[in-house]
Amino acid sequence: MTGTASHVRHRVYQTLENPSRTDRASWAIEIGLILLIFASVTAVALETVPDLFARYRVEFRRFDLFVTLAFSVEYVARVWAAPEARPDEPAWQARLRYMRSPMAVIDLVAILPFYLTLLMPLDFQLLRVLRLLRIYKLTRYSPALSVLMAVIREEAATLLAAFSILTILLIFAAAGAYMVEHEAQPDAFGSVPAAMWWSMVTLTTVGYGDVTPITPLGRVFGGAITILGVGMAALPAGIIASGLADHLHRRRDLLREEFRCALEDGQIDLGEGRKIEKLRRDLGISREIAHSIHQDVRRKQVQRSQCTCPQCGYEFQHIGDEE
């Protein structure tokens, strides 16, 4: 690759993958893409209003074409610049690795419905729903969504186990309701699959009330399932909450360790400050929390220096270091 092409690819990579507020071009492109995502999802939602779609059908189609072209250029540019993230790998391998990443798949899904309509006749309503998936592109620009997706990936095995237990309880509750209620209510509990609706709304504590047990044994069984559902329905939420707290704690520990290394000489120079600021943005940590971590690390550095013998250099154990 020529030097000019390499420079252009590096610039594209920095603009799309590492936007900075100090770089007006990359910042403008990031804001423009975010606004385009919101506008696209809003337009898809408005298309479902029959009167609006009938009146502005041409405008909706033109806008969708514009959005698709913009997202297509973005996708191609990200794939082309992907080798910048892995300079030690061959370009084709780095691009293939990127195309298999979750965010690249989301980018592809965002533009795929439009091109599918050009290749084969498909249900337009289905494609309209698929275009709503463009909202997931915001994950790239939202630290909160990125953290949530990371937690879900980390806790995937635990969440799968929890949902497996819920599935077993769902079948058990439906079978039990069928056994005690099918004679009294053959329409609502005439089979195990039919009873699964009641089982689902009861275990999830939604309780619509459209289907309820009427026999004494059925009500006792339903009460037991309701009590059991209160704890089981909260299980996935508890797993995600615990995983989220642990993930955020690890992110702050990374920033704390970076501050600790930078303050080994007693001060943070310009290069170290830029590195810490980039890490802070990548981790999605606010400036207030970063400032609090910095003050805490600096305080412990001062305490440690005060507990060092000025003659022999022996470092006494300080109670503040025992954590």
N, C-alpha and C positions, 0 to 999 in steps of 0.2 A: 504494500500500500504506500502511495506517495505521501510526502510530508503534509501536503495540503489536505488530502482526504483524511489522513489520520487526525489532523487538527480539527477538521470539521466534525468528524465522528466524536471526538472528545468533547467538543463544544455542545453537540446535540445531547450527549449523555449527561453532561453536567446540567444542561437546561431542563431536561425532562426528569432525571432521577435525583438530582441534588439541587433543587431550586433554592436560591438565596434571595433574601429581601434586598441585599445590596446590589444584586444584579437585576436591573429593571426588566430586561428581556425575559429572563426565566420566571420572574415574579409575575409579569403580565400574562405569560403563557399559562402558568398554573391557575391564576384567577380566572382566565378565560375558559379553561377546561372545566373548572368547577361550575361556573355559571352555565356553560353549555350542557353539562350533565343535568343540572336542575331544570333548565329550559326544556331539554329533551323529555325528561320524565313528565314534566307538567303538560307538554304537548300530547304525549301518549295518553295521559289521563283524560285530557279534554276531548280527544278523539272518540272516547266512549259516549260522549253526549251526542245523541243523534242529530239534533238541530244544528249544533256547531259544526259537526263533521260534514253535514250536507251542504252547509253554507260556505265553509272554508276548506273544502276537500283538496283543492289544488294547492292552497297555501300550506296545508299540513304535509302534503307529499313533497313539496319543494323544501320545506324546512327539514323533513326527515332525510332527504337526499343530502342537504348541506351538512347535517350532523353526522351522517354516515361517512361522508367524505373526510370530514375533519377527524373523526375517530380512526378512520382507516389510515390516514397520514400519520397520526400519532402512533398507532400500532406498528406500522412499518418502520417508523423512525426508532422506536424503542428496540425492536428486533435487530435493526441494523447496528445500533450503538451498543448492543448487549456485550460484545467482546471487551469493551472498556472496563467492565466489572471484573472480568477474569482474563487479564492479559497473558497469563501463563498457558491458557488453553487455546487450541485451534479455534478460529473464528466460528466455524460451522458448529462446533461442539458447544461453544458458549451460547450461540443463538438458539440451538436446540434445547439447551438446559433452561434458558429463559422462557421459551415458548411453552414449556411444560410447567412453569411456575403458576401458582394460583392467580396472581394478578394478571398475567398474560392471558390465561384462559378467560378471565372475566372480560378483558379488553376484546378478545375474539368474539365472545358471546354478544357483546354490545353491537357489533357490526354484522354478525352472521345472518340475522333475520332478513336484512335487506337483500343480501346476495342470494339467499335461498329462494326468494321470490323470483329472481331472474333465471334461476336454473330449473325450478320445478313448481308446479301449482300446489300451493299449500293453503291451509286455512288462515285467512287474514287475521281472524280474532286470536288465534294461537300465537301468531307472530307479534301481534300487538302486545300480548302479555309478556312475551320473551323480551321485547324492547324495554319493558319496565325493569329488567335486570340491570340496566345501565346504572341504576342507583348504586350498585355495589362498586362501581368505579370510584366512588367517594372514599372507599377504604384506604386508597393510596394517599389521600390528602388529609385524612382524619386520624390523628394519633389514637383517639379513643377507640375507633373501630379497628385499627390495627392491633391494639392491645387485646381487644376482645377476640379477634380472629386468632391471635397467637395463643391465647389462653384455651380456646376451644381445641386447637391443634394439640396443645400439650396435654389436655385432659380428655382427649378423644377416647382412650381405652376405658377410663373411669366412667365417662358419660355413656359409652356403649354398654357397659355393665349395668348401669342404672336403668337405661331404657330396656334392657333385656329383662330385668326384674319387673319393670312396669308392664311389659308385654305379657309376661307369665301371669301377673296378677289380673290383667285385663281378661285373659282367657278364663282364668279361674273364676273371676267374678261373673262373667257372662254365663259360664256353665252352671254355676250355683243358682243364679237368677232364673235360668231356664228350668232347672229342676223344681224349684219351689213355686214358680209363677206361671208356667206354660199352660196349665189347665185353667187357671182363673183369667188369664189375659193371653189368649192364643195369638192375637194380632201383634202385641208388643213383645211378647216373650215366646213366640212359637218355635224359635230355633236359637241355637247358640249365636250364629251371626247376627240375628235380629236383636238379641239381648246385648250385643256388644255396644250398641249406642248408649243404652242406660249405663253399662259398665264404664264406658269412657267418660261420660259427663259426671259420674259419681266419683270415680277415682281421681279425676282432675279437680274435684270440688266445685265444678261449674254448676251442676244441678239445675238444668233448665226447668225441670218439673213437668215436661210433656209426657214422660213415661216414669211411673212410680210403682213400687210394689203395693199391693192392696191386701194380701193375705198376712196374718200375724207372723208366720215364719218368714215370709218374704221381707217384712219390715224389719225384723230382727237382723236378718242377713244383710239387708241394705244399710242399716245403721252401722254394722260392723265394717262393711266395705267403706262407708263414708269416713269413719274414724281412721281406718287404715290409709285411705287416700290422702288425708291431711298431711301425714308425714311423707308418704311416697311421692306425692306431686311436688313437694318442696325439695326433694333430693337432688335433681339436676341443678336447680337454682343454687343450692348450697355448694355443690361441687364447683360451679362456675365462680361463685363469690369467693370461695377459698382459693381457687386457682388464680383468680384475679389479684387478690391481696398478695399472694406469694410472688406472682409475676412482677407486680409493681415494686415489691420489696427488693427483688433481685435487680431490677433496673436502677433503683436508687443506690444500691450497693455498687453497681458498676460506675456510676457517676462519683460516688464517694471515694472509690479506689483511684479514679482518675485525679480527683482533687488531692488525694493523699500523695500520689506520686509527684504531682506538679509542685507541691509545697515542701518537698524534701529539702530544697535549698532555701526555703523561707519565703519565696515569692513566686508569682506566676508571671512568666514573660508573655510576650505577644503571641508567639507560636503556640504555647501551651494553652493560652486563653482561647484562641481560635479552635484548637482541637477539642477543648472542653465544651465550647459553645456548639460545635457541630454534633458532638455526642449528645448534648442535652436535647437538641432538636430531633435527632434520630430516635432518642428514647421517649420523646413526647413528654418531657418533664418541664413544668412551668418554671419561669425565672424565679418566682418566689421560693419554691421548694429547693431549687438549685442554690439560691443564696443562703437558705437555711442550712443546707448540707455543707456549703463552703465554710460558713461560720462555725459549724460544729467540728469540722476537720481542723480548722485553724486553732480553735480552742484546745483541742486535744494535743495538737502539736506544741502549743505553748506550755501546757501542763507537763508534757513529756520532757521538754527542755528544762523546765524548772526542777525536775526530779533527777537531773544528771549531775554527778559530782564534778565540779569545775577542775579538780586536780587530777583525778585518775580517769575521769570519763565514764565511771560506772553508772549505769542507768537503773535507778531504783524503781520498783514497781509502784505505780500510782493507782489508787483505788478507782479512778475514772477509766482506766484501761481494762479493768476486769469486766468484760461484757460477755 
